Amino acid sequence: MDSATSDRPAVRTPLGSSADNGLKIVVVGGFGVGKTTMVRSVSDIRPLNTEEIMTQAGQGIDDPSAVRGKTSTTVAFDFGRISLNAHTVLYLFGAPGQERFWFLWDRLFAGTLGAVVLVDTRRLADSWYAIDRLEHHGTPFIVARNDFGGPAHTAEQVREALDLSETIPLIDCDARSRASSKGVLITLVEHLHALSAASTASGTSTASATARKTTP
């Protein structure tokens, strides 16, 4: 998959003075699934990235066989920012995909409200660790299938392969497209809002039931 991005605005606008709701979001997934591409395509600012040229020193450590043509890789994290509206800003962190950098993930997850697990359906097993760590931390997430033009899989097949609950959104995307990547982030925000509303409703119901029990 070519990592060139599309639909990017010619001018990057500064952060508005009305922005008062900042959310930290992490994009995780296996090696070469398009995390850097997604952050780059959707960011309102010139993204910070820590890509380095892949060298012979990485042979035998990283497995580039499934991502032929890839010449650089993230060695720390990517950072970008996108304003969803006048008040809500997402701060995006793209996690490195190679196993040797997984020790960085737990720190990146600190303070994270939600995550996008980006998957390549040709290599679904590469996504298991990301899902496991997010569940370990209790971090809400959605799953986005990046379009690499591989064999088609139904949503049910992907859910079964990743052991995903029906409550976790699963959507398709093209990480090169700003509009598509923004749609992924909006889906995540909507998912976080729904979880928050459900939690509030559950707490209200519990409080009401307790009050009824204790009322003489």
N, C-alpha and C positions, 0 to 999 in steps of 0.2 A: 504494500500500500504506500503510495506516494504521500509524504508528510506535508506537502505544500498546502497552505491554508487558503480558504476562499471566503468571500463575503465579508472581508474585514473593512471597516470604515477607513476613509483616507485620513481623517483627523481624530486623534484621541482626545476626548474631553476630560478636563480635570474633575476631581471629586467635588460634588456639589456641597454647598454649605449646609443644606437641609438634611444631609445624610446623617442619621443618628442611630441606625440599627446595623451593626456590623456582625456578620456571621462567618465563622471560619469553616471552610469546606476542604476536604482532602479528596484527591482523585488517586485511587490506588488500582493495582492490577499487576499482571505479570510483565515480564520483559518484552518490550516492543509492542505493547497493545495500543499505544497512541496517547498516553497521558500528557507528555510534553506538547504534542500537537494540539490536544484539546485546550490546555491552558493557554497556549499561544494564540489559538484561533479566537478565543472568546474574551480575552483580557482587554479592558479599556485602556490599560497602560502598556508600555513596553515591558513584557514579562522578564523577570529575573530567572535565569536558568543556569544550571551547573553541568551542562553537557560537555563531555570530553570525547576526543577522538578514540575510537576503539583500536587497540594495538594488539600485537602478538602476545603481550603479557597477559591478556585476558583469555587467551585460548586455553581451553581445558577448565576454565572457571565459569565463564558465561557461555551459554549455548546459543549461537546466532543462527543455527541451521533453519529455524522456522521464520526468521526475519531477514532473509537474504537481501543484501543491498543496504542494510543499516550500517552506518559508518560512525555514529556517535551515540553516546548513552549518558543518562543522568547519573551523577555520582553523589548528589546530596538531595536537592529537591528543586522543583520549579515553583515560582510564585507569580501570581497575577491577581487582578482585581476587576470586578464587574459590578456596575450599578444596575440592579433590577428595576428600581424606581427611585423617586426622589428621596426616599428615606432608607431603603434597604440596600446594603452593599455586601457582596460576597468577597471574601479574601480566599483565594484559591491556592492550595498547596498540592503539587504533584509529587507523589512519592516515587523513589527509585524502584525499579522492578526486579533487579537482580537479587538473588538470595543473599549474596555477601553484604548487601546494604539493608537487609531487613531489620537490623538492630536499630535503625533510625526511625522505624515506623512508630514505635510506642511513644516517642517524644513528639512526633508530628501529630499524633492523635490527641495529645493533651489540649483541652479546650475546644476540641472539634465538636460542632453540633451535628454534623452529618457527613456522609461520604458517598462518593460515586465509585462503584467497582466497575471498571472498564474491562470488557472481556473480548477476546478473539475466539469465536466459536470453533476455530480449528484447533485451539489449545485451551480448552475449558479447564483442564486440570491445573493450569498456571494460576487460576483465580482462587483456588481453595484456600491458600494461606491468607490472602487478604480478607476473605469472608470470615475465616476462623478468628483472626485478630480483632476484627470489628465486633464480632459477637462476644469475644472475650472482654472487650472494653465496654460493651453495652452501647456501642455507637450506631445510631440508625443509619441505614444506607439503602441505596437503590442500585440496580444492576443495569448497565447500558451495553448493548452489543454493538461494538464498532464494526463498520462495514469493510471487510477485507475481500469481499467477493468470493468467499469460500463456499462450501456446500451449505445448502439451506437446512436449518433446524427449526422445528416448531418451538413456540414458547414453552410448551409442556415438556419437550425433550430437554431444553436448557434448564428449566426448573428442576427436573428430576436429576440431571447430571450434577447440578450445584446444590441439590437438596434445599431449594429455596421455598420458603413459606409463601402462600398465596397473598399474604399481606405485604410482601416486599415488591414494589414496582419493578417491572422488567420492560425495558424499552429498547428500540433500535436507534442508532445514531451514526453520523459520519463526523468523526472528530475534526476533520479538516474544515467543516462548515461552521461558521460562527452561529448561524441560525439554529442548526441542529444541536450544537454544543450548549447554546443558551437554553434550548428546550429541555435538555437533560437537567440543567441546574434548576430550572423552574419546576420540573417534576420533583426534584429532591426537596425544594422548599415547600411545595404543596404537601409532600409526604410528611415532612417535619411538622407542618401546621396541623395536619390531620391527627398525628400522634399526640401533639400537645392538647388539642381539643378533646380527644378521647380520654386523655389522662385527667384533664380538668373535670370532665363530665363524670368520670369514675370517682374522683375525689369528692365531688358534690353529692353523688348518690350515697357514698359511704358515710359522709357526714350527716346526711339527712336520716339515714337508717339508724345511726348511732343516737341522734337526737330523739328519734321516736322511742327507742328502747329506754332511754334515760328519763323521758318525760313521765311524771307520775300521772 
